[in-house]
Amino acid sequence: MNHQQRLDIAIRIAKEAGEQIARARREQNFSHQYKDDDELVTEVDVAVDRFIAEELEAAFPGEARLTEELSPDRSQLERNGALWVVDPIDGTVNFAYGHVHVAVSIGLAVDGELQLGVVHAPFLGQTFAAIRGDGATLNDEAIACSKAKSLERSLIATGFPYARDRRAPLIRRLNHVVNACRDVRRNGSAALDLCHVASGLLDGYYESVSPWDFAAGLLIAREAGAHTGHLYECPDGLPADLYGENLIVTAPAIFEPLGELLQHADAGGRVEFE
């Protein structure tokens, strides 16, 4: 089976998962729980994760899966062969509160390199997709990242962890970014932030996130022409395509300036006002 056939199946699964998410939103009959004390999860997250797992197993029997709710074992990142990386609901808090930035994210890596990805946003009617080396699409139409040339005219997105005690250094970064760029957005879905960089709705994005949050979106942004990478070196043994710490994805011309700005913030540098 070639990558296009695999992608077509992944798109079908993502759209069917999106229908389940939309139906659950309409019916409002799901429970709310917390994992790790502060991260919201609903029974819909688990049900959709199970549905995607069953569909992937039926289509690609025996291929490994890394999913947020049912199979979160990150040791799989170091394995060879095929690995499906799945977030059943990226933007769970948005889903629970009735916001539209919610997505199903399904990516495929082979030997640690991303090969295809789909991000489906059921409340926006948007399906982003990409195959390595073949460009990126939104609802089957080709997309490209912005041509932003300077930070001061760039719209940047980021996010924050649920654990409040981890936010202080990120607020320092935010202080630098908001004073250097046009403005900042915090939409609550890493997958969609990456796709919005891909389609030019955002000029850049930075955050530390889990593999399932970004795998598909990273490939989509890259295939749309965005520059992707990390602020610091990735650890030995982990594939860069699946390493989510200090991720940075931007229009090509602002990748280095944004990276330097964030590193300046990490080093305790002062915000410079013009």
BELLINUR-V28638 format. One record per pair of residues at least 24 apart in sequence whose C-alpha atoms are under 8 Angstrom apart, sorted by the first residue. I is the first residue (numbers start at 1). J is the second residue. If there is no record, write none. Layout:
BEGIN
I:J / I:J
END
This chain:
BEGIN
3:115 / 3:116 / 3:131 / 4:131 / 7:116 / 7:117 / 7:118 / 7:129 / 7:131 / 9:59 / 10:56 / 10:106 / 10:117 / 10:118 / 11:118 / 11:120 / 11:127 / 11:129 / 13:52 / 13:55 / 14:52 / 14:104 / 14:105 / 14:106 / 14:118 / 14:119 / 14:120 / 15:120 / 15:122 / 17:48 / 17:51 / 17:52 / 17:88 / 17:104 / 18:103 / 18:104 / 18:120 / 18:121 / 18:122 / 19:122 / 20:48 / 21:48 / 21:122 / 22:122 / 22:123 / 25:95 / 25:96 / 25:98 / 38:162 / 38:163 / 39:162 / 40:92 / 40:93 / 41:92 / 41:93 / 42:92 / 42:96 / 45:69 / 45:88 / 45:89 / 45:92 / 46:70 / 46:88 / 48:88 / 48:89 / 49:86 / 49:87 / 49:88 / 52:88 / 66:212 / 67:212 / 68:212 / 77:112 / 77:238 / 77:239 / 77:242 / 78:112 / 78:237 / 78:238 / 78:239 / 79:111 / 79:112 / 80:110 / 80:111 / 80:112 / 81:109 / 81:110 / 81:111 / 81:112 / 82:108 / 82:109 / 82:110 / 82:111 / 83:108 / 83:109 / 83:110 / 84:108 / 84:109 / 85:109 / 85:211 / 85:212 / 85:215 / 85:216 / 86:212 / 86:213 / 87:212 / 87:213 / 90:189 / 90:190 / 90:191 / 90:213 / 91:188 / 91:189 / 91:190 / 93:188 / 94:188 / 100:124 / 101:187 / 101:188 / 101:189 / 101:192 / 102:189 / 102:192 / 103:189 / 103:191 / 103:192 / 105:191 / 105:212 / 105:213 / 105:215 / 105:216 / 105:217 / 106:212 / 106:215 / 106:216 / 107:215 / 107:216 / 108:216 / 112:239 / 112:240 / 112:241 / 112:242 / 113:239 / 113:241 / 113:242 / 114:215 / 114:216 / 114:219 / 114:241 / 114:242 / 115:219 / 116:216 / 116:219 / 117:215 / 117:216 / 117:217 / 117:219 / 117:220 / 118:216 / 118:217 / 118:220 / 119:191 / 119:192 / 119:195 / 119:216 / 119:217 / 121:192 / 128:195 / 128:220 / 129:220 / 130:219 / 130:220 / 130:223 / 131:219 / 131:220 / 131:223 / 132:219 / 132:223 / 133:223 / 134:223 / 135:220 / 135:223 / 135:224 / 136:198 / 136:220 / 136:221 / 136:223 / 136:224 / 137:220 / 138:199 / 143:198 / 143:199 / 143:224 / 144:198 / 144:199 / 144:200 / 144:224 / 144:225 / 145:197 / 145:198 / 145:199 / 145:200 / 145:203 / 145:221 / 145:224 / 145:225 / 145:226 / 145:251 / 146:197 / 146:198 / 146:199 / 146:200 / 146:201 / 146:202 / 146:203 / 146:251 / 147:203 / 147:251 / 147:252 / 147:253 / 148:203 / 148:251 / 148:252 / 148:253 / 148:254 / 149:253 / 149:254 / 150:253 / 150:254 / 151:180 / 151:181 / 151:182 / 151:254 / 151:257 / 151:258 / 152:180 / 152:181 / 152:182 / 153:181 / 153:182 / 154:181 / 154:182 / 154:183 / 154:202 / 154:203 / 154:204 / 155:181 / 155:182 / 155:183 / 155:184 / 155:185 / 155:202 / 155:203 / 155:204 / 156:181 / 156:182 / 156:183 / 156:184 / 156:185 / 156:202 / 156:203 / 156:204 / 156:205 / 156:206 / 157:184 / 157:185 / 157:186 / 157:187 / 157:193 / 157:202 / 157:204 / 157:205 / 157:206 / 158:184 / 158:185 / 158:186 / 158:190 / 158:193 / 158:205 / 158:206 / 158:207 / 159:186 / 159:187 / 159:188 / 159:190 / 159:206 / 159:207 / 160:207 / 169:266 / 172:265 / 172:266 / 173:262 / 173:265 / 173:266 / 175:271 / 176:261 / 176:262 / 176:265 / 176:271 / 177:261 / 177:262 / 179:271 / 179:272 / 179:273 / 189:213 / 190:214 / 190:217 / 191:215 / 191:216 / 191:217 / 191:218 / 192:217 / 194:218 / 194:220 / 194:221 / 194:249 / 195:220 / 195:221 / 197:221 / 197:226 / 197:249 / 197:250 / 197:251 / 198:222 / 198:223 / 198:224 / 198:225 / 198:226 / 199:224 / 203:250 / 203:251 / 204:248 / 204:249 / 204:250 / 204:251 / 204:254 / 204:255 / 205:248 / 205:249 / 205:250 / 206:246 / 206:247 / 206:248 / 206:249 / 207:244 / 207:245 / 207:246 / 207:247 / 207:248 / 208:244 / 208:245 / 208:246 / 208:247 / 209:244 / 209:245 / 209:247 / 210:243 / 210:244 / 210:245 / 211:242 / 211:243 / 211:244 / 214:244 / 215:241 / 215:242 / 218:249 / 221:249 / 225:251 / 225:252 / 226:250 / 226:251 / 226:252 / 227:251 / 227:252 / 227:255 / 231:259 / 231:262 / 231:263
END
